[in-house]
């Protein structure tokens, strides 16, 4: 493993390991929260496809403004 005090601006092996570990913990945590029956009932009306469909016109407008 490379020394974590390297000043080359790149990620070290330890940084990569910590990043992957954090992502794994976030996924496990979200799974534990979503496995709760009460949370699933609260999110029962949540439809991600509908959310994306309603956000698409705003995003399209943003891209047109940015292209100007």
N, C-alpha and C positions, 0 to 999 in steps of 0.2 A: 504494500500500500504506500502511496506517496505521502509525503509529509503534508499535514493540513495547514501548515504555516506558509505554504508557497504563495508568492506574490505575483504569480503570472496571470491572475484574473480568471483562470479556468476553474472548473469544478473539480474537487478532489474525489477520491473514492468514498470518503466518509460523507461528503456532501450528497453524493448520489444515493448512498445508502439511507441517509436521513430523509431525503426527498421521497424515495420509494416507500419507506416505512410510514411516513406521514400520510401518503396517499392511501396506503393499505388500511391504516387506522381510520381514516375518514370513511372509506367504503364500509368497513365493519361497523362503525358507529351508525352510519345511515341505515344499514341493514337492521341493526338492533332497534333503532327508533321506529322504522317502518314495520317491524314485526309486531308492534304493539297494536292490539285490536282497536283501542280508542283513537289512535293516530290514523289508522286505516279508515275508520268511519269518518273522521274529520276531513280526510283527503279524498273521500269517495266521490265527491263532485268535481274534483280537480281533473281537467282534461288537457294534457300538454299539447295535443294537436290543435285544440280550439285556441289555446293561448298563442301558438305560433301563427295560426291563421289570422288572428286579430292584430298581431304585431307586424305582419308582412307589409301592409301599406305604409306604415310609419318607417320601416326599414328601407323600403323602396324610395320613399321621399327623401330620406337621409342620403342615400347613395346619389340621387339626382342632384341634391344641393352640393354635395362634396365634389361632384364632377365639374361643377361650374367654375 
